[in-house]
Amino acid sequence: MAPTTITLNPPYVKTLHKKPYPGVSPLRPELSQEGRTVLVVGASTGIGFAIARAFVQASASHVILTGRREKALADAVSKLQTETNDGTTISGFVSDVSDPQDSAKLWSEFANKGIAIDVLVLNAMDMGQGGPLLQADLGATWKAFETNVRGLLNYTQHFSKQGSEGRPKFLVNVSTSCIHNWATEGRGIPTYALSKNAGTLMMQLIADDADPRDMQVVSFHPGSVLSDTVRSAGFDETSKDWDDVNLSGQFAVYCASEEARFLHGRFVPVWWDVDELKTGEARARIESDDHFLRLGVIGV
C-alpha cells in the first residue's frame, strides 16, 4: 500500500499536524498537570503509554497505568520511572476494564489508599471480530460492547462518584474516526465501529448532564498510529504515512486542561491545530451549533 496523507481537511481548520507541536506541548504552563492524579486505562503500550508519558512530562503528581498483562504493565511503569522527575509518582494496577467486579476492586483499592483521581483517560478498547455483523460470533461482538461501552460507563460512574468535592475532574475519551467515517475507516470492522460509536455517544450524553467546571469531557480521534495491535493486523512502516504516537499523548494532556473547556462534549481529530480551534471558524461554530462535532443524525 502506498503511503497516504491526511484526507480530512475541513475548511474551518487549515493547519494540520502529524507530530507534536508547541500548542499541545505538555511543558506549556497552561497545560500543567501539577498536583493532579491521572489514571490512564490501557496504558501498557502504544497510545496509552504515550499518553501516560505526556502526563508525566506535564508534571502530574501521580500517574497510574492500568492494563490486563502484568509483565507489559510492569515494563511500562519501569520505563516511565526512568524518564520521570522526582515530583511524579508512577504506579501500575493490573485490571480488566470489561470485568465489573475487577473494576470495582480497583476503585475500592483507590478509595482505601486515599487516592482521588483528577484525570481519567479511557484508552482501553476491544476491536471485536472483523467481517459482517451477521456472520460474527455473537459472544465476541458483545464482548466488544462490554469493554467499549459498559466498561467505559462503569469507570466513569466510579470516577464521578469519588469524594473529591471542589476539585474539577477531567475525562478524556480516546475514540476513533470509525464512529463516523463508515465508508473508509469502518469498513471491514463493523463491530469496532458500532461499539466505539456507542461508547462515544455515551460520553457525549454524559457531558450533556455535566457542568464542565465540575467534570470536563472531551473525545478525540488519535490518528493513524502503528501500534502493536495494528502491527498484528499485518501493517508495517511502509503501509501508510503514520502519525507520531506522541502527538496523541500530548493532545490528551491538552484535552485535560481548562484551555480545552470549549470542547466539552465534542469529538475532535488529533490532527487539528488547537490554536485554530480556539480562535477560528471552528470555535465560532461550536458556540453557535450544538450539533457540530457531535454524533447524531443530521439532515432529517
C-alpha positions in Angstrom: 0.0 0.0 0.0 1.4 3.4 -1.0 1.9 6.0 1.8 -1.1 8.2 2.3 -1.6 11.7 3.6 -4.3 13.2 5.8 -7.6 13.3 3.8 -9.6 15.1 6.5 -9.0 18.8 5.7 -12.1 20.8 6.6 -12.3 24.5 5.7 -12.6 25.6 9.3 -9.2 24.1 10.3 -6.5 24.8 7.8 -3.4 23.8 9.9 -3.0 20.0 10.4 -0.3 18.1 12.4 1.1 14.6 12.3 3.8 15.2 15.0 3.9 17.1 18.3 3.9 20.9 18.1 4.2 23.8 20.6 0.4 24.2 21.1 0.0 20.8 22.7 3.4 20.7 24.5 3.0 19.2 28.0 5.7 21.7 29.1 3.4 24.7 28.5 2.4 26.2 31.9 -1.2 26.4 30.7 -1.3 22.6 30.3 0.4 21.8 33.6 -1.0 18.8 35.5 0.8 19.7 38.7 -1.0 18.4 41.8 -3.2 16.1 39.8 -3.6 12.3 39.9 -4.1 10.8 36.5 -5.5 7.4 35.6 -4.7 6.1 32.1 -6.7 3.0 31.3 -5.0 0.6 28.8 -1.5 2.2 29.2 0.9 -0.7 28.8 1.9 0.1 25.2 1.1 2.3 22.2 -1.2 5.3 22.5 -1.9 4.6 26.2 1.7 4.6 27.1 2.4 7.8 25.1 -0.5 9.4 27.0 1.0 8.4 30.4 4.4 9.7 29.3 2.9 13.1 28.3 1.2 13.4 31.7 4.5 12.7 33.4 6.1 15.4 31.3 3.3 17.7 32.3 4.3 17.3 36.0 1.3 15.3 37.2 1.7 14.4 40.8 0.7 10.7 40.3 0.3 8.8 37.0 -1.5 5.5 37.3 -1.3 3.0 34.5 -3.7 0.0 34.1 -3.6 -3.0 31.8 -4.5 -6.6 31.6 -1.0 -8.0 31.0 1.1 -7.9 34.2 4.5 -8.1 32.5 3.7 -5.5 29.9 2.3 -3.2 32.5 5.4 -3.6 34.8 7.7 -2.9 31.9 5.7 0.3 31.1 5.9 1.5 34.6 9.6 0.7 34.9 10.3 2.6 31.7 8.4 5.7 32.7 10.1 5.7 36.1 13.5 6.1 34.3 12.1 9.1 32.5 10.3 10.9 35.3 11.4 13.7 37.6 11.3 13.2 41.3 8.0 15.0 41.6 5.9 12.4 39.9 4.8 9.0 41.3 4.2 6.3 38.8 2.3 3.1 39.6 0.6 0.3 37.8 -2.5 -1.8 38.5 -3.4 -4.9 36.7 -7.1 -4.6 35.8 -9.6 -5.6 33.1 -12.0 -2.8 32.3 -14.5 -5.2 30.8 -14.9 -7.0 34.1 -17.2 -5.1 36.5 -16.0 -7.0 39.6 -12.4 -6.4 38.7 -13.1 -2.7 38.1 -15.0 -2.4 41.4 -12.0 -3.9 43.2 -9.7 -1.4 41.5 -11.7 1.7 42.5 -12.2 0.3 46.0 -8.4 0.0 46.3 -8.1 3.6 45.3 -10.5 4.6 48.0 -8.8 2.5 50.6 -5.4 4.1 49.8 -6.9 7.6 49.7 -6.2 8.0 46.0 -8.6 10.5 44.3 -8.4 10.6 40.5 -8.5 14.0 39.0 -8.0 13.0 35.3 -9.4 9.8 33.8 -8.2 8.8 30.3 -10.3 6.0 28.8 -8.0 4.3 26.3 -8.8 0.6 26.6 -10.7 -0.9 23.7 -11.7 -4.2 22.1 -11.5 -4.5 18.3 -14.0 -7.3 18.1 -14.1 -9.6 15.1 -13.8 -8.4 11.5 -16.3 -9.1 8.8 -20.1 -8.6 8.5 -22.0 -8.4 11.8 -24.4 -11.1 10.7 -21.5 -13.5 10.3 -19.7 -12.6 13.5 -19.8 -14.6 16.7 -22.4 -13.0 19.0 -20.3 -13.6 22.1 -17.3 -11.8 20.6 -19.4 -8.9 19.4 -21.0 -8.5 22.8 -17.5 -8.7 24.4 -16.5 -5.6 22.5 -19.6 -3.8 24.0 -18.6 -4.9 27.4 -15.3 -3.1 27.0 -16.1 -0.2 24.7 -19.4 0.7 26.3 -20.1 -0.9 29.7 -16.5 -0.7 30.8 -16.3 3.0 30.0 -19.5 3.7 31.8 -18.5 1.7 34.8 -15.2 3.6 35.2 -16.9 7.0 34.5 -19.5 6.3 37.2 -16.8 5.4 39.7 -14.8 8.5 38.7 -17.8 10.8 39.1 -18.8 9.5 42.5 -15.5 10.0 44.2 -15.5 12.1 47.3 -13.5 14.9 45.9 -15.9 17.9 46.2 -14.5 21.2 45.0 -11.9 19.6 42.7 -12.6 19.7 39.0 -12.5 16.4 37.1 -11.3 15.8 33.5 -12.4 12.9 31.4 -10.6 12.2 28.2 -12.1 9.5 25.9 -9.8 8.1 23.2 -12.2 7.4 20.3 -11.7 6.7 16.6 -12.8 8.1 13.2 -14.7 4.8 12.7 -17.5 6.3 14.7 -18.5 8.4 11.7 -16.3 7.6 8.8 -18.1 4.3 7.9 -17.1 4.2 4.2 -13.4 4.0 4.7 -12.2 3.7 8.3 -15.0 1.5 9.5 -15.2 -0.9 6.5 -14.4 -4.4 7.5 -14.6 -3.8 11.2 -18.2 -3.0 11.9 -18.2 -4.5 15.5 -15.4 -2.0 16.4 -17.1 0.9 14.6 -20.5 0.2 16.2 -19.3 -0.3 19.8 -16.9 2.7 19.7 -19.8 4.8 18.2 -22.0 3.8 21.1 -19.2 4.5 23.6 -18.5 7.9 22.2 -22.2 8.8 22.1 -22.4 7.7 25.7 -19.6 10.2 26.6 -21.4 12.9 24.7 -24.6 12.3 26.7 -22.7 12.2 30.0 -21.2 15.6 29.0 -24.7 17.0 28.4 -25.5 16.3 32.0 -22.2 17.6 33.4 -21.1 21.1 34.2 -17.6 21.3 32.6 -16.4 23.2 35.6 -17.1 20.0 37.6 -16.3 17.3 35.0 -15.0 18.2 31.6 -15.5 15.5 28.9 -13.7 15.5 25.6 -13.4 12.7 23.0 -10.7 12.6 20.3 -9.5 10.5 17.4 -5.8 9.6 18.0 -5.0 9.4 14.3 -3.3 6.5 12.5 -0.7 5.1 14.8 1.4 2.0 14.1 0.6 0.3 17.4 1.2 -3.4 18.4 -2.5 -4.1 17.6 -2.2 -2.5 14.2 1.1 -4.5 13.5 -0.7 -7.7 14.5 -3.3 -7.0 11.8 -0.5 -7.1 9.2 0.6 -3.4 8.8 4.1 -2.1 9.0 6.1 1.2 8.5 5.5 1.1 4.7 1.7 0.6 4.9 0.9 4.3 5.2 2.1 7.7 6.4 1.6 7.0 10.1 1.0 9.7 12.8 3.5 10.2 15.7 2.1 8.4 18.7 3.4 11.2 20.9 1.0 13.6 19.2 -1.8 11.6 20.6 -0.2 11.6 24.0 0.3 15.3 24.2 -3.2 16.0 22.7 -4.7 14.1 25.6 -2.9 16.4 28.1 -4.4 19.4 26.2 -7.9 17.8 26.5 -7.4 17.6 30.2 -6.7 21.4 30.5 -9.0 24.3 31.2 -7.9 25.7 27.9 -9.9 22.9 26.2 -13.1 23.5 28.1 -14.8 24.8 24.9 -14.5 21.2 23.5 -16.7 19.8 26.3 -18.9 17.1 24.9 -17.3 17.3 21.4 -15.2 14.9 19.3 -12.1 16.2 17.5 -9.3 14.6 15.5 -5.8 14.8 16.9 -4.6 16.5 13.7 -6.4 19.8 14.1 -4.4 22.7 15.3 -5.6 23.7 18.7 -4.8 27.4 18.2 -7.1 27.5 15.2 -9.7 25.5 17.1 -9.6 28.0 20.0 -10.0 31.2 17.9 -11.0 30.4 14.4 -14.2 29.4 12.5 -14.4 26.1 14.3 -14.7 27.9 17.7 -17.5 30.1 16.4 -19.4 27.2 15.0 -19.0 25.2 18.3 -20.6 28.2 20.1 -23.4 28.5 17.6 -24.2 24.9 16.5 -25.0 22.4 19.2 -24.7 19.5 16.6 -21.2 20.5 15.4 -18.5 17.8 16.2 -21.1 15.6 17.9 -22.7 12.3 17.0 -26.3 12.4 15.6 -28.4 12.2 12.5 -28.0 15.4 10.6 -30.4 16.4 7.7 -33.7 14.9 8.7 
